[in-house]
Amino acid sequence: MTTLKTLSLKLTLFLSVCLIATSCSDDDDSKVYDLTNSNQNATNIVKEASRLEMPHLKNGCIVLVHSTTHKEGVNFIVEWDADKKAQRWTAYRIHKGQTGSMNGSNTFTEDPDLPSYARVSDSYSYFRGSGFDRGHICASADRTYSTEANRQTYYYTNMQPQYHMFNAGPRLSNGDQDWSKQSPWLRLEGKVRNWGKNCDTLYVVKGGTIDDDKLLKNNSYPQGKIKGQLPIPKYFFVALLMKTKTTYQAIGFWLEHDNIDHSGDELSKYAMSIDNLEALTGIDFFCNLPDATENEVEKSFATIKWGL
């Protein structure tokens, strides 16, 4: 584990430019920051890099900071790998002050702040007929405090291909969703919301594995990619840091992406320490905590403290 004291974003894409884009309301101009010539010791150039939910940033990736006009400000943050044309993670916060039942248009759309060279040509055409859902990473139900915040969760930069069985669970014989049998991923989403609304702040990082050795490969997709470009994660992960007054506790979850009914599984089956999750993902979570606190909360986990 390392501490994020510097923001080192190096060149890997086309003109070797690593961008940080901020998405604002429809009435505001989006801003794109080129940090390659910035003072690398001044992390306050991009203040979002020091937020507690932020993992250590990967060199050469694009970081999309989606904000709204709501008092909440930052909605969620995405690290996007433009070479692989997929997101590495979405990071955000949940707390009891996020109230409301607002929904957006429920329309999936390209992210207006993502440069066209960094994504597949038409995300809809890649998902259509693929056999995979457009699986939210920051769940729509996690962002109901404003219409604008909810609408942003439908950006394709917040999506990963997921089997419907993994995303939601089995269907009834007539094709409707069987809500009595929910997948571990869907149940975990509900737990995350509940935990977040019953603590001071829950810091959340979610994503799917997109490196070549952790892609879902089968006869239909021998490369583990839709149309040879869009990666299909073999695993999905959730990293959580809960703050209650002056104390912290953390837990990680690692779920294999398959098309099997796991609705009877206990969520504790997928739980692990953040240290173990970091070893599996290669991501340094919660690196902005003081080192002593980070080392303590990431080395172990207690499912009983999470009601599992």
C-alpha positions in Angstrom: 0.0 0.0 0.0 1.1 3.5 -0.7 0.0 6.9 0.4 -1.3 9.4 -2.2 1.0 12.3 -1.6 1.5 13.1 -5.3 -0.7 13.0 -8.3 1.5 11.3 -10.9 -0.4 11.0 -14.2 1.8 10.0 -17.1 1.3 9.8 -20.8 0.0 6.6 -22.4 -2.7 7.6 -24.8 -2.3 9.2 -28.2 -0.6 12.5 -27.5 0.3 11.0 -24.0 -2.3 13.2 -22.3 -4.0 12.2 -19.1 -7.1 14.2 -18.6 -9.3 14.9 -15.6 -12.8 15.9 -16.7 -15.5 17.5 -14.5 -19.1 17.0 -15.5 -21.4 19.8 -14.5 -25.0 20.6 -14.9 -26.6 21.0 -18.4 -26.2 24.7 -18.0 -22.5 24.7 -17.1 -19.5 24.2 -19.4 -17.7 20.9 -18.8 -14.0 21.4 -18.0 -11.1 19.2 -19.0 -7.8 19.5 -17.1 -4.5 18.5 -18.7 -2.2 17.7 -15.7 0.9 16.6 -17.6 2.6 19.9 -17.1 1.3 20.6 -13.6 3.3 20.8 -10.4 3.2 17.1 -9.5 3.7 18.0 -5.8 0.5 20.1 -5.6 -2.3 17.7 -5.1 -4.7 20.6 -4.6 -4.6 21.2 -8.4 -7.4 18.5 -8.5 -8.9 18.6 -5.1 -11.0 15.5 -5.7 -7.8 13.4 -5.7 -7.6 13.8 -1.9 -11.2 12.6 -1.2 -11.3 9.6 1.1 -13.2 7.4 -1.3 -10.5 7.9 -4.0 -8.1 5.0 -4.7 -4.6 5.7 -5.8 -4.8 6.9 -9.4 -3.5 4.7 -12.2 -0.9 6.4 -14.5 -2.3 7.2 -17.9 -6.0 6.8 -17.1 -8.7 9.4 -17.5 -10.5 10.5 -14.4 -14.1 11.8 -14.8 -15.5 13.8 -11.9 -19.2 14.0 -12.2 -20.8 16.8 -10.3 -24.3 18.4 -10.1 -25.8 21.6 -9.1 -27.2 19.9 -6.0 -25.6 20.9 -2.7 -24.0 17.4 -2.6 -21.6 18.6 -5.3 -19.5 15.7 -6.5 -21.8 12.9 -7.6 -19.4 10.1 -8.4 -15.9 9.7 -9.9 -14.8 7.2 -12.5 -11.3 6.1 -13.5 -11.4 5.2 -17.2 -8.9 3.2 -19.1 -9.0 4.7 -22.6 -6.8 2.0 -24.1 -9.1 -0.8 -22.9 -12.2 1.4 -23.4 -13.6 0.5 -20.0 -13.9 1.8 -16.5 -11.7 0.6 -13.7 -13.8 1.8 -10.8 -16.5 4.2 -9.7 -16.0 5.9 -6.3 -18.6 7.8 -4.4 -20.1 8.6 -0.9 -23.4 7.7 0.8 -24.6 9.3 4.0 -27.9 9.8 5.8 -28.3 13.3 4.5 -28.8 12.1 0.9 -32.6 12.0 0.9 -35.1 12.0 -1.9 -36.8 9.8 -4.4 -35.9 11.5 -7.7 -35.3 9.5 -10.8 -33.7 10.6 -14.1 -34.9 9.6 -17.5 -33.6 6.0 -17.2 -32.0 6.5 -20.5 -28.5 5.0 -21.1 -26.3 7.5 -22.9 -22.7 8.2 -23.8 -20.8 10.2 -21.2 -20.6 13.8 -22.7 -17.2 14.4 -21.0 -15.4 11.3 -22.3 -13.3 12.0 -25.5 -14.6 10.0 -28.4 -11.2 8.3 -29.0 -11.3 6.8 -25.5 -14.5 4.8 -25.9 -16.1 2.3 -28.3 -17.9 3.9 -31.2 -21.4 3.2 -30.1 -21.9 1.6 -26.6 -25.5 0.7 -27.2 -24.6 -1.4 -30.3 -22.0 -3.3 -28.2 -24.4 -4.3 -25.5 -27.3 -5.0 -27.8 -27.6 -8.7 -28.4 -24.5 -9.5 -26.4 -26.3 -11.5 -23.7 -25.2 -9.0 -21.0 -27.0 -6.4 -19.0 -25.7 -2.8 -18.9 -24.8 -3.2 -15.2 -24.6 -0.1 -13.1 -21.5 0.3 -10.9 -22.8 3.3 -8.9 -26.4 2.0 -8.7 -29.2 4.2 -9.8 -30.9 3.7 -6.5 -27.8 5.1 -4.8 -28.4 8.5 -6.4 -32.0 9.6 -5.9 -31.3 12.9 -4.1 -31.6 14.7 -7.5 -32.8 14.0 -11.0 -29.5 15.2 -12.4 -27.4 12.9 -10.1 -29.6 9.9 -11.0 -29.4 10.7 -14.7 -25.6 10.6 -14.6 -25.6 7.0 -13.3 -26.9 6.0 -16.7 -23.7 7.1 -18.5 -22.0 4.2 -20.2 -18.8 5.1 -18.2 -20.7 3.9 -15.2 -21.6 0.5 -16.8 -20.0 -2.9 -17.1 -21.3 -6.0 -19.0 -23.1 -8.3 -16.5 -25.1 -11.4 -16.9 -28.6 -10.7 -15.8 -28.3 -13.7 -13.4 -25.4 -11.8 -11.8 -26.9 -8.4 -12.0 -30.3 -9.2 -10.6 -31.0 -12.9 -10.3 -33.2 -15.6 -11.9 -36.3 -14.8 -13.9 -39.7 -16.4 -13.6 -41.0 -18.7 -16.4 -42.8 -15.8 -18.0 -39.6 -13.8 -18.2 -40.3 -11.4 -15.3 -37.8 -10.8 -12.6 -38.1 -13.2 -9.7 -37.8 -10.7 -6.8 -37.9 -13.5 -4.2 -34.5 -14.7 -5.5 -32.0 -11.9 -5.7 -28.4 -12.2 -6.8 -25.6 -11.5 -4.3 -24.6 -8.4 -6.3 -28.2 -7.0 -6.1 -28.5 -7.8 -2.4 -25.1 -6.2 -1.7 -26.3 -3.0 -3.5 -29.1 -2.9 -1.0 -26.8 -3.5 1.9 -24.5 -0.7 0.8 -27.4 1.8 0.7 -28.5 0.7 4.1 -25.1 0.9 5.7 -24.6 4.3 4.1 -27.8 5.8 5.5 -27.0 4.5 9.0 -23.5 6.0 9.5 -21.8 9.3 9.2 -20.4 8.5 5.8 -19.8 5.4 3.7 -17.0 5.6 1.2 -17.6 3.3 -1.8 -15.5 2.0 -4.6 -17.0 -0.5 -7.0 -15.8 -2.0 -10.3 -15.0 -5.0 -12.5 -11.7 -6.5 -13.6 -10.6 -5.4 -17.1 -7.0 -6.6 -17.3 -6.5 -9.5 -19.8 -5.8 -12.1 -17.2 -9.1 -11.3 -15.4 -11.6 -11.2 -18.3 -14.5 -13.6 -18.7 -13.6 -15.8 -21.6 -15.9 -18.4 -23.1 -16.9 -19.9 -26.5 -18.9 -16.8 -27.5 -16.2 -14.4 -26.4 -12.8 -16.2 -26.5 -11.0 -12.9 -26.0 -13.2 -11.9 -23.1 -14.4 -8.8 -25.1 -17.6 -7.8 -26.9 -16.8 -7.2 -30.6 -13.1 -7.6 -29.7 -13.1 -4.3 -27.8 -15.4 -4.0 -24.8 -13.9 -6.0 -21.8 -16.2 -8.5 -19.9 -15.0 -8.6 -16.3 -14.5 -12.0 -14.8 -14.8 -10.6 -11.3 -16.6 -7.6 -9.6 -15.5 -6.0 -6.4 -16.7 -3.6 -3.7 -14.5 -1.8 -1.2 -16.2 0.0 1.7 -14.9 2.4 4.3 -17.4 3.3 7.0 -16.9 6.4 9.2 -18.8 6.7 12.4 -17.8 9.7 14.5 -14.1 9.3 14.8 -13.8 5.6 14.0 -13.4 3.7 10.8 -14.0 0.2 9.7 -13.6 -1.4 6.3 -14.6 -4.5 4.3 -14.2 -5.8 0.8 -16.2 -8.1 -1.5 -15.0 -10.1 -4.4 -17.6 -11.8 -6.6 -17.0 -14.1 -9.6 -19.0 -13.1 -12.6 -21.0 -16.1 -13.9 -24.4 -17.1 -15.2 -25.3 -19.3 -12.2 -28.1 -18.8 -9.7 -26.3 -17.8 -6.4 -29.4 -16.3 -4.8 -29.1 -18.7 -1.8 -25.5 -17.6 -1.0 -24.7 -15.7 2.1 -23.0 -12.4 1.4 -20.3 -13.2 4.0 -19.1 -15.8 1.5 -17.7 -13.0 -0.6 -16.3 -10.8 2.1 -12.6 -10.2 2.8 -10.2 -7.6 4.1 -9.2 -4.6 2.0 -5.6 -5.8 2.0 -6.8 -9.1 0.3 -9.0 -7.2 -2.1 -6.0 -4.9 -3.1 -3.9 -8.0 -3.8 -6.6 -9.4 -6.1 -7.4 -6.1 -7.9 -4.0 -4.3 -7.9 -5.8 -1.2 -6.6 -4.7 0.8 -3.6 -8.0 1.7 -1.8 -8.5 4.4 0.8 -4.9 5.6 0.3 -5.8 9.1 1.6 -6.3 7.8 5.2 -3.4 8.5 7.6 -1.0 5.5 7.2 -1.6 4.2 10.7 -5.4 4.2 10.3 -5.2 2.8 6.8 -3.0 -0.1 7.9 -5.2 -0.9 10.8 -8.6 -0.9 9.1 -7.4 -2.6 5.9 -5.7 -5.6 7.5 -8.9 -7.3 8.8 -12.6 -7.3 8.7 -15.5 -8.4 11.0 -18.7 -9.5 9.2 -20.6 -9.3 12.5 -20.0 -5.6 12.6 -21.6 -5.3 9.2 -24.6 -7.5 10.2 -23.5 -10.3 7.9 
